[in-house]
Amino acid sequence: MGKLAKTAADSDPRLKRVMRSLCPDSVAVLAEIQMDPSARAADRIMAATKLLEWTLGRPAQTLEQKIDVTRPIVFSTLLAPEATQAIEDQTEETEDEE
């Protein structure tokens, strides 16, 4: 199975060369928008954000996840089989009571 291209430029080397040649102009346009006091604030913010992301990278994002552990994790390789069975039996009894 072949690897999928991330962008159109990844699949076409000629397109990639053309796009790279336009990068300095693109940066100049964004810088011009960012510094133009008559530009809308939203456009200036967008331009500044893009320039920062391309230069410094995007800020790290945090992920909050709640995990409901209703069954204990059993490391059967560390416990004797009898202990593993006792824990599983106890867990089943607890689940039955709920």
C-alpha positions as CSV (number, residue, x, y, z in Angstrom):
1,M,0.0,0.0,0.0
2,G,1.5,3.3,-1.0
3,K,1.9,6.3,1.2
4,L,-0.7,9.1,0.6
5,A,0.6,12.6,-0.2
6,K,0.0,15.1,2.5
7,T,-0.5,18.0,0.0
8,A,-0.8,18.4,-3.7
9,A,2.8,19.7,-3.7
10,D,4.0,16.5,-2.1
11,S,2.7,14.5,-5.1
12,D,4.1,16.8,-7.8
13,P,7.7,18.0,-7.5
14,R,7.2,20.7,-10.1
15,L,4.3,22.1,-8.1
16,K,6.4,22.0,-5.0
17,R,9.2,24.1,-6.7
18,V,6.7,26.7,-7.8
19,M,5.1,26.9,-4.4
20,R,8.5,27.3,-2.7
21,S,9.4,30.1,-5.1
22,L,6.2,31.9,-4.0
23,C,7.0,31.6,-0.3
24,P,8.9,34.9,0.1
25,D,6.1,36.8,-1.6
26,S,3.5,35.1,0.6
27,V,5.4,36.1,3.7
28,A,5.7,39.6,2.5
29,V,2.0,39.8,1.9
30,L,1.3,38.5,5.4
31,A,3.8,41.0,6.9
32,E,2.2,43.8,4.9
33,I,-1.3,42.9,6.2
34,Q,0.0,42.6,9.8
35,M,1.6,46.1,9.7
36,D,-1.2,47.9,7.9
37,P,-3.1,50.0,10.4
38,S,-6.0,50.4,8.0
39,A,-6.5,46.6,7.7
40,R,-9.2,45.0,9.7
41,A,-8.1,43.8,13.1
42,A,-9.1,40.2,12.3
43,D,-7.0,40.2,9.2
44,R,-4.0,41.6,11.1
45,I,-4.4,39.0,13.8
46,M,-4.7,36.2,11.2
47,A,-1.5,37.4,9.4
48,A,0.4,37.7,12.7
49,T,-0.8,34.3,13.8
50,K,0.2,32.6,10.5
51,L,3.7,34.2,10.6
52,L,4.2,33.1,14.2
53,E,3.0,29.6,13.6
54,W,5.2,29.2,10.6
55,T,8.2,30.6,12.4
56,L,7.8,29.2,15.9
57,G,5.4,26.4,15.4
58,R,1.9,26.0,16.8
59,P,1.6,26.1,20.6
60,A,1.3,22.8,22.4
61,Q,-2.3,21.7,22.9
62,T,-3.5,20.0,26.1
63,L,-5.9,17.2,26.1
64,E,-8.2,16.6,29.0
65,Q,-9.6,13.1,29.3
66,K,-11.6,11.6,32.1
67,I,-11.2,7.9,32.6
68,D,-13.7,5.9,34.6
69,V,-11.9,2.9,36.1
70,T,-14.5,0.6,37.4
71,R,-12.4,-2.5,37.1
72,P,-8.9,-2.8,38.5
73,I,-6.0,-3.5,36.1
74,V,-4.6,-6.9,36.8
75,F,-1.1,-7.7,35.9
76,S,-1.4,-11.4,35.8
77,T,2.2,-11.9,34.9
78,L,3.1,-10.3,38.3
79,L,0.5,-12.1,40.4
80,A,0.0,-15.7,41.1
81,P,-2.9,-17.2,39.1
82,E,-4.9,-17.6,42.4
83,A,-4.5,-14.0,43.2
84,T,-5.5,-12.9,39.7
85,Q,-8.6,-15.1,40.0
86,A,-9.5,-13.7,43.4
87,I,-9.3,-10.2,42.1
88,E,-11.5,-11.0,39.1
89,D,-14.1,-12.7,41.3
90,Q,-14.2,-9.7,43.6
91,T,-14.6,-7.4,40.6
92,E,-17.5,-9.4,39.3
93,E,-19.2,-9.4,42.7
94,T,-18.9,-5.6,42.8
95,E,-20.3,-5.2,39.3
96,D,-23.2,-7.5,40.2
97,E,-24.0,-5.3,43.3
98,E,-24.3,-2.2,41.0
